[in-house]
Amino acid sequence: MATKAVLQRLITNPDRLTSLADEAKEFAFQVGMIMHTYEAPSSSEVVTYTPLTLFPSPVPKAAFLQALAVQTHFNTLVDKISQDPKFLEEALAGTIQADDFTAKLFDIYRQVQQEGQTQPIVVGLNRSDYMVDRGEDGTSSLKQIEINTIAAAGFSVSDRVSVVHRHTLRSVGLLEESECVQASNSTPRMCAALAKAWELYGRQKAVIMFLVEDFQISKLSRRGMEKELWNRNIPFICRRFDEVSRGASLDGHKRLFIDGLEVAVVYYRYGYMPDHYTQQTWDARLLMERSLAVKCPDISTHLAGTKKVQQVLARPGVLEKFFPDQPQVVEQIRATFAGLYTLDMGPEGDRTVAMALANPHVFVLKPQREGGGNNYFGEDIVRVLQGVQSDKRRAAYILMDRIRPRREQNILLTKGLPLKLACVCSEIGVFGVYVRRAGEMVLNEVTGHILKTKSIEHNDAGVVRGVSAFDSPFLI
């Protein structure tokens, strides 16, 4: 790619590099790639640019198209899992004995199941994440890292980063290359799914409620969604968990009300980590799940996105249960799976422990957590497993083959960090939405993509953690 030569020239010309980086940052401000700062997370007067790469990163075209093509099947799979109580109970049996957070989620799920679900409308906003694995024979293959069924974020920023990259490429004279940057336009279509759920709920004065975090570093990226909903004349509100705890209630028909407003859809932008909860907010989560409001996601869909479910799906014959007589769909999904191994108590889990301890550097140890920064690599795997290898607590984790990603060169633009040429790897995310009413799938679409890039110095990723930067794919 021509940017490699440009990068080499820029490194030898620090003044030009600084000028181009400043230009990219200023253009990021211009198109709305902005976020609050950690120093002043609640201030509307102090902002910075969202971390991004200076240039788009090369991505194999075949892998990119494969990720897009399989997304509607993953949407269907997640939805089918959410409707299968027996599968969820069996898949998570060991995990809920070992992991308190998953157990609390499952307690809510069990109570909702016993009472009977009050709302037949389901809406999912998902993101499936992948890396391109480099085989020992030199071939490349797409491998799934995880699927996110709650608070799948990043699409508002991803829609803008390609605009910055086109500008940067033109600034260095790469006009033809600038036309090859892959754009995404996820936000309108993600919002269309929420709008469809609101429409099906059938009460025009009811609102969509965004459940949001206390300190909203990425709050500004949510504004694009709010604008889309306003353009559709759909009322919405934003509330924190503690505000729901204090002010929400159900009427006799289990309709959810807060501050006198009926809630048609609860959209969870928060609630995916244990430290998001207190006893009061666990009660609020149960209240919302018991309500008539459409949940995005509902509790069963949240559980369908756990790492343990991901591992169980990789077992022989499991996908076939969800897609009977659809071998091509099964093949498409299974082709994206990396090796996944159980750590449940028993002989199979014992073998996994022994395998990981013998060669920890070729695996990743994953707890049932979202949000980045939770996984274990190398000698940390040995440390964790030696502490739990004869204990049921090991079932809180799964083991996965470590992906050997393609490596490229780029410059990461992150507030406070020096400009330097870095060896980087990228993670492809594909967004998908679906809406189901009872047994009818009303909507099932792939809506766009996201590319996040980090230095290979870091094992785990995460834009909010300051490790990754937003990127856009340049297909090769």
N, C-alpha and C positions, 0 to 999 in steps of 0.2 A: 504494500500500500504506500502511496506517495507520502503520507504523513510521516513515515519512518525517517525519510530523508530530511523532512522539515524539522522534526524533533531534534535530530542530530545537529542541524545548523543552529537551532535556537539555544541549545545547551552551550554552544560556543559563543553565543552573543547574549549575555545576561540582560543587557538593556532592552533588546528587542523582545526577549522572553517576558520580562516584567511588563512591558507595554502591552503585549498581546494578552497576557493573563489579566491585566487590569481591564482591558477592553471586553474580554469575555465575562468578567464579573459584573461590569457595568451593564452589559447587554442582558445578563441574567436578571439584574434588578429591573431593567426595562420591561422584560416579558413576564415578570411576576414570580421568578424563582427566588423567593425570599422566605426567611424563617426568623422566629424570635431567637435571641441569644440565651445561652445558659446563664450568663451573668444577670440578665434581666428578663426572665422568661414570661413575666406577666405584663411587661411594658409594651404599649403599642407605639412607642416612639423610638425604640431601639431594635433594629433588625440587622440581619446580615444576609449574604447570598447563601442559597442552598449549595452544599458541596457538589461539585461536578468535575468531570474530566475536561482537559483542554480540547481534546479532539475525540471524535467518535472512535469506538474500538471495533476491530474486525471480528466478525462472527460468521461461522460457516452457514451459508444460505440453507443447506439441507437441514441442519439442526434447527435453525430458526423456524423454518416452515413446518417441520415435524412438531415442534412445541405448540405452534398455533393450531395445527390440524387435530391434535388430540384433546384440546381443552374442553370441547363440548362433551366428549366422552367422560372426562373427569368430573364435569358438572353433574352429569347423569349418575355417575358412580357415587359421588358424595350424597346426592339426594336419595339414592336407593339405600345406602347404608343408614342414613338418618331414619328411614322408615322400617328398619329391621331390628327390633328390640332384642331378639335372640342373638343375632350376630354381635351387637354392641356389648351385650352382657358377657358373652363368651370371650370376645376379644379382649375386654378390659378387666376380666375377673382378677387376674394377678396384679394388674396395675393399680386398681383401687385399693388393694390390700397394702400396697407399698408407697403410694404417692397420695398425700393428703389432699392436694389441690384437685387432682382428678377425681378422688373419692367424693369431695364436696360437690363438684359438678354432677357426678353421677347420682348423688342423693337427690338433687333437684330434678334430674331427668326421671328418676324412679317415681318421685312423687307426682310429677306431671303425667307420667304414664298411668299411674294408679287412678288419678282423678279423671283422666280422659282429656285428650288435647281439645282445647276449645276453638282453635283457629285452623281451618283447613288450608289457608294460604301460607306458602313458604317462599321466601326470597333468599337467594344466595349471591353474595359478591365474593368471589374466590380469586386466589392467585396461586398458580402452581410455579414453583421455582426449580430451575435446572442449571447444571453446568455441562460444558462439553468436555467429556473425558478423553484423555489421550491414551490410547492403548499401547501396549508394549510393541506392537507390530506397526505403530505409526498411524493407525486409523483413529478416527474420532467418532464418538457416539454420545448422544444426548442422554443424560442421567438426571433423574428427578432428585432434588434435595428434600423437598417437603411440599405439602399443599396447605395453604392458609385459608381457613374458613371463617375466621373472625378478625375484624379490623385489618383486612387486606388493603394495605395503603400504598401510596407512592404514585398513583395514576395521575393526580393533578400536576405533579412536578414532571413526571415522565412525558406528559403531553407538551411540555415547553422546552425540554432540554435539546431536542433536535433543532429547534429554531436557533438556539445559541450556537450549536455546532455548525450549522450551515453558514452562519455569519463568520465564525472563526476560520473555517476552511476558505471562504471567499477572501478573507483578510490576508491570507498567505498565498493567494493566487490559485487555489485548487477549486476552480469554478465547476468543472465537470464532476469532481468528487462530491461537491456539496449537494448535487442533485441526487446522490445515491444514499444519503442518510435516511434511515427508516424512521418515519414519523409515527406517532401514536396519537389517537384521539379518544381515549378511554372515558374521560369524565362524562360527556353527554350520555353515553350508552350505559355507564354504571348507574347514573342518576335515573335513566329511563326505567331501569328495573325497580328502583325504589318507587318511582312514580306509578308504575303498573301495580305494584302491591298496594299503594295508597288508593289508587282508583278502584281496585277490586274490593277493598275494605268497604267502600261505598258510602262514606260520610264526608261531605265536602268541607265541613268545618273542623274535622279532626286533623291533627298535625302529625308530621314525621318528627320524631324526637331523636336527635343525635346524642348518644351517651358518650360524654367526653371526659378526658383526663383533667386532673387538677391543674397541672402546669403544662400548658399546651405549646411546647416548642414548635410543633408543626401546625399550629392552628391556622396559619395563613393559607396553607395548602388546601384546607377545607373550604375556603371561601369560594373556590370555583364550583364546588358542589352546591353550595347555597345559592349561588347566582343561577345555576341551571334550574333549581327548584323554583326560585322566584319567577324565572321566565316562563315556567309552566303553571304559574299561579297556584303553587302548592305550598301551604303554610308549614313552617318547620320551627322547631325550638332546639336549643342546646342545653342540656342539663348534666350536672355531675352526679355521681353515685350518691353522695351525701344529700344532695337536693332531692333525689328520688326517695331516699330513705325518709326524709322529713315530710315531703309534700305529696307523695303519690298514694293512690287508693284505687280499689275496685268497687264498681257498683254491683247491683244484684245480677246483672248480666255478664259480669267479669270484664266489663269495659274498663280500660285503664285511664285514669284522670290524674293530671298534675297541674296545680295552680289553676284549677277550673277548666283546663283544656283537655279534651279527649285525645288520646294518642292512638293513631292508626297504625304506625310503624315505629318500632324501636330499632335504631341502627347503632350497633355497638362499635364505637371507635376505641373502646377501652374494655377492660374486664378479662384480659387474656393471661394475666400474670397473678400469682398469689398475693403480691404486695398491693394489688389493686383493691383488695377486699379487707373489710372488717366484718365483725358479726352483723352489724347493721346493714352493710352493703350486700352481704350474702342474703339477708332477708329481702332486700330490695330486688336482687336478681331473681329470687323465687317468686316474688310478687309479679314481676314483669313476665316471667315465664308462664305463670298461671293465668295471665290475662288474655283477653280477646285480641290484643294488639298483635300485629304481624311482627315477628322477630327476625332480625338479620344479624347474626344467625339465630335460629332457635337452639335450644340446649342440645338437642340430638345432633344437629349439624355441627355445633361446636365440638362435640365429642368425636364426630366422624373425621375431624381434622387432626386428631392426636397422632403422635409418632407411633404409638403402639398399633393403632389401626393401620397405619401405613405399612408397618412390618408384617402384620397378619395378612394383608392383601397380597403380599409377595409370595405367600405359600402356594404350592401347586394346587390347582383346582379351585381356589377361592374366587378369582375373578369370574370364572365360568358360572358360578352360582348367581352372579348379578347380571351376567350377559349370556343367558342360555341361547344357543343357536346363533351366536354372533362371534364366531372365531376371529374375524378380522378386527373387531373392536378390542377383543381380549389381547390380540397380538400387538395392536398399536399401543395399548396402555402398558403391557408387560415389557415392551421394548425399552421403555424409559426407566425401568426399575434398576437401581443398583442392588448389590447384595445386601439383604436385611436379615438380621438374626435375633431370635428371642433370647431374653435373659430371665424368663420365668423359671421358677424352681422346677427341677427335674433334670433328667439326663440330657435333653437337648440344650437347656440353658447352661448346664455344666460344661458341655462341649464348647459352647460359645465363649464362656469365661476363659477356658483353657486356651482357645484359639486367640483371643484378644491379648491375654497375658504373654503368650509366646511371641507375638508379632504386633505390638500395639500401634506401630507407625503406619500400618496400612488400613486402619479403621478409624471411625468416629464414634464416640459414645454420646448418645443423645437422651436427655431427660424429656419429660412431657412439658416442654416450655416453648413459648413463642417470644419474639422480640429481639432475637440475636444475642450473642454473647453467652450462651448457656451450654454449649457443647464442650466435650473434652477430647484432647488429642494427645498422642504420644505417651510420655511417661505419666501424664495426668490420668490417662485411662488406667494404668497400672495402679496408681495411688487409690483411685476411687473403687475399682473392682476388688482390690485386696481388702478394702474395708467392708465390702458387702457380699463377697463371693459366696458365703455360706448363710446368707441372710435373705429373707424375703424382700428386703429393701432393694435388692438388685433388679427386681421386676419393675421398678420405676423407670428403668432405662431400656433402650434398644441399642443394638450395635449395627453399624452400617459400614460397608466398604468405603474407604476414603477415595473420593474422586480426585483424579490427577488432571487438573484443568489446563486448558491452553494458556500459554503465557504470551503476553504482548507488552509493549512499552507505551507508556502514556504519562501525562503529568496531571496529578490530582490537585485540584484547587479547593483547599479547605482552609477556613479561617484560622490564622495563627500558625500555619505550617509553612515551611520554606518551599520554594519552587524547586523541584528536582525531578529528573527523569527516573521513573520507577518501573520495575518489573511488576506487572499487574495481571490479575485474572478477573473474569467477569461472571456474573450470575444473571441468567435470563429469567425473567418473570413474565407469565402470561395471565392476563385477567380474563375471567369469564363470569357471566351472570346467568341466573335462571330464576324463573318464577313458576311455581306449581300451585294449582288450586285443586285440592282433593287429589284425584287420580289423573288430572290433565296437566301436562307440561305446557304452560302458556308461552314461555319464553326460554330459549336456551342458546346463548351466543358466546363467541369469543369476542372480546371488546378491545383488546390492545395489548401492549407489552411494556415492559420496563427492563432496563439494563442497569445493574449496579456493579461497580468495579472497585477493587481494593488492591492494595499492595500485597504481594505474596508473603511479606513479612508477617502478616496477620493470618491466623487460622480462621477465626470466626468473622462474621460480617456485621453490618448494621450501619445505616446512614445516621440515625439518631445518635448512635454511640460514637460517631466521629471517625469510624473506620472506613466505611464505603463512601463512594461518590456516585451521583447519578450520571448516567452515560447514555449513549444511543448507539444502536448497532449499525455498522457499515458491513453490508453483506459481501462475503467473498466466496 
